[in-house]
């Protein structure tokens, strides 16, 4: 079985990179995504969803490198995760 998740949003905090005692890289950050819609009365509304993210191994190290690039240029991020089980 194969699952794919794609998240697009704005970084809400810098990537925090740390290492476990066994040497595995772990990075934590968060993104915010929003959805615009019309209410039943016809007025516009916006809903924001905050999502915590954790990366492990090489993905954690790469996310920290991209965080440095993003902080200088933009704050949008696109996260794609492929999972096989």
Backbone as CSV, one residue per row, in Angstrom:
resi,resn,N_x,N_y,N_z,CA_x,CA_y,CA_z,C_x,C_y,C_z
1,UNK,0.841,-1.178,0.000,0.000,0.000,0.000,0.881,1.234,0.000
2,UNK,0.409,2.302,-0.623,1.188,3.516,-0.787,0.321,4.720,-0.456
3,UNK,0.803,5.600,0.408,0.093,6.825,0.768,0.977,8.016,0.486
4,UNK,0.372,9.119,0.087,1.113,10.339,-0.176,0.388,11.505,0.478
5,UNK,1.130,12.325,1.229,0.581,13.493,1.892,1.338,14.713,1.395
6,UNK,0.605,15.753,0.971,1.213,17.007,0.543,0.634,18.138,1.376
7,UNK,1.504,18.900,2.036,1.085,20.037,2.841,1.745,21.286,2.280
8,UNK,0.984,22.345,2.119,1.507,23.614,1.638,1.088,24.682,2.624
9,UNK,2.059,25.448,3.116,1.717,26.472,4.092,2.869,27.401,4.363
10,UNK,2.701,28.211,5.381,3.714,29.177,5.803,4.368,28.673,7.082
11,UNK,5.696,28.777,7.146,6.392,28.404,8.377,5.983,29.340,9.497
12,UNK,5.674,28.786,10.663,5.297,29.622,11.801,6.432,29.764,12.805
13,UNK,7.438,28.913,12.693,8.620,29.034,13.556,9.807,28.388,12.855
14,UNK,10.995,28.763,13.278,12.216,28.214,12.699,12.321,26.722,12.995
15,UNK,13.028,26.024,12.122,13.272,24.590,12.318,14.270,24.417,13.460
16,UNK,13.923,23.588,14.427,14.806,23.282,15.558,15.409,21.907,15.317
17,UNK,16.710,21.848,15.110,17.399,20.586,14.836,18.118,20.118,16.094
18,UNK,17.936,18.851,16.435,18.647,18.243,17.563,18.982,16.812,17.198
19,UNK,19.765,16.175,18.025,20.173,14.794,17.778,19.850,13.946,18.999
20,UNK,19.362,12.739,18.764,19.091,11.802,19.842,20.423,11.262,20.359
21,UNK,20.427,10.608,21.520,21.672,10.029,22.029,22.313,9.024,21.055
22,UNK,21.504,8.385,20.222,22.058,7.431,19.257,22.561,8.117,17.981
23,UNK,22.371,9.459,17.876,22.895,10.196,16.735,21.897,10.478,15.622
24,UNK,20.637,10.107,15.812,19.621,10.363,14.792,19.189,11.819,14.853
25,UNK,19.165,12.477,13.698,18.726,13.871,13.627,17.210,13.947,13.734
26,UNK,16.722,14.929,14.506,15.294,15.172,14.660,15.075,16.677,14.518
27,UNK,14.171,17.073,13.644,13.859,18.488,13.455,12.378,18.716,13.702
28,UNK,12.054,19.817,14.366,10.670,20.184,14.647,10.399,21.588,14.134
29,UNK,9.224,21.773,13.575,8.758,23.082,13.126,7.247,23.019,13.021
30,UNK,6.646,24.050,12.477,5.193,24.072,12.284,4.866,24.930,11.077
31,UNK,3.725,24.627,10.459,3.234,25.441,9.352,1.792,25.835,9.635
32,UNK,1.366,26.875,8.942,-0.024,27.307,8.999,-0.584,27.270,7.586
33,UNK,-1.753,26.676,7.439,-2.459,26.669,6.165,-3.803,27.335,6.377
34,UNK,-4.338,27.900,5.321,-5.629,28.562,5.472,-6.578,28.134,4.361
35,UNK,-7.852,28.281,4.654,-8.902,27.932,3.700,-9.919,29.063,3.716
36,UNK,-10.215,29.595,2.533,-11.222,30.650,2.414,-12.517,30.023,1.913
37,UNK,-13.619,30.481,2.486,-14.916,29.939,2.096,-16.003,30.975,2.341
38,UNK,-17.176,30.700,1.823,-18.330,31.578,2.046,-19.261,30.923,3.069
39,UNK,-19.710,31.728,3.994,-20.664,31.250,4.995,-22.056,31.155,4.375
40,UNK,-22.977,30.575,5.101,-24.342,30.434,4.605,-24.995,31.785,4.334
41,UNK,-24.589,32.817,5.087,-25.167,34.143,4.874,-24.505,34.897,3.715
42,UNK,-23.527,34.270,3.044,-22.879,34.870,1.885,-21.610,35.640,2.187
43,UNK,-21.285,35.846,3.452,-20.065,36.565,3.798,-18.848,35.646,3.683
44,UNK,-17.703,36.247,3.409,-16.458,35.478,3.283,-15.865,35.220,4.656
45,UNK,-15.208,34.083,4.787,-14.543,33.718,6.036,-13.258,32.974,5.707
46,UNK,-12.366,32.944,6.670,-11.097,32.232,6.508,-10.825,31.411,7.761
47,UNK,-10.402,30.179,7.546,-10.089,29.270,8.647,-8.618,28.901,8.561
48,UNK,-7.900,29.000,9.672,-6.467,28.696,9.693,-6.235,27.415,10.482
49,UNK,-5.385,26.557,9.951,-5.033,25.294,10.608,-3.527,25.288,10.854
50,UNK,-3.109,25.065,12.097,-1.696,24.990,12.452,-1.299,23.525,12.577
51,UNK,-0.205,23.156,11.912,0.223,21.760,11.864,1.665,21.661,12.350
52,UNK,1.900,20.860,13.390,3.252,20.596,13.878,3.887,19.531,12.998
53,UNK,5.172,19.722,12.675,5.890,18.780,11.827,7.135,18.275,12.540
54,UNK,7.456,17.008,12.334,8.695,16.415,12.840,9.349,15.664,11.687
55,UNK,10.646,15.884,11.512,11.423,15.200,10.485,12.510,14.386,11.178
56,UNK,12.853,13.245,10.584,13.851,12.374,11.179,14.944,12.043,10.168
57,UNK,16.153,11.796,10.679,17.269,11.382,9.828,17.706,12.468,8.867
58,UNK,18.007,12.052,7.644,18.494,12.996,6.630,17.443,14.068,6.320
59,UNK,16.170,13.726,6.379,15.105,14.711,6.147,15.185,15.853,7.156
60,UNK,15.545,15.543,8.395,15.683,16.572,9.424,16.819,17.528,9.088
61,UNK,17.945,16.973,8.664,19.096,17.818,8.328,18.804,18.689,7.109
62,UNK,18.130,18.134,6.112,17.785,18.892,4.907,16.767,19.985,5.244
63,UNK,15.806,19.692,6.124,14.810,20.697,6.489,15.469,21.895,7.162
64,UNK,16.525,21.658,7.940,17.242,22.767,8.578,17.974,23.599,7.526
65,UNK,18.566,22.942,6.524,19.244,23.681,5.455,18.242,24.547,4.693
66,UNK,17.056,23.994,4.384,16.045,24.766,3.665,15.483,25.882,4.530
67,UNK,15.426,25.678,5.839,14.957,26.723,6.739,15.851,27.950,6.628
68,UNK,17.152,27.733,6.536,18.093,28.840,6.383,17.838,29.575,5.072
69,UNK,17.605,28.834,3.996,17.315,29.462,2.708,15.981,30.199,2.735
70,UNK,14.963,29.590,3.334,13.636,30.200,3.373,13.627,31.480,4.195
71,UNK,14.378,31.507,5.285,14.368,32.693,6.134,14.946,33.892,5.402
72,UNK,15.790,33.657,4.406,16.376,34.745,3.641,15.497,35.155,2.470
73,UNK,14.641,34.263,1.955,13.922,34.529,0.716,12.404,34.527,0.842
74,UNK,11.830,33.575,1.537,10.371,33.443,1.616,10.026,32.579,2.822
75,UNK,8.739,32.463,3.095,8.335,31.625,4.225,7.345,30.537,3.844
76,UNK,7.148,30.308,2.549,6.271,29.226,2.106,7.042,27.914,2.072
77,UNK,6.351,26.842,2.397,6.983,25.527,2.371,5.983,24.513,1.830
78,UNK,6.487,23.559,1.084,5.686,22.475,0.544,6.295,21.180,1.068
79,UNK,5.551,20.433,1.853,6.031,19.186,2.448,5.328,18.027,1.766
80,UNK,6.105,17.098,1.212,5.559,15.913,0.576,6.119,14.705,1.292
81,UNK,5.256,13.792,1.683,5.674,12.584,2.389,5.087,11.375,1.689
82,UNK,5.947,10.437,1.332,5.513,9.171,0.733,5.689,8.077,1.781
83,UNK,4.646,7.340,2.032,4.683,6.275,3.031,4.253,4.960,2.399
84,UNK,5.034,3.942,2.618,4.689,2.610,2.148,4.523,1.711,3.364
85,UNK,3.467,0.931,3.356,3.284,-0.027,4.458,2.686,-1.296,3.945
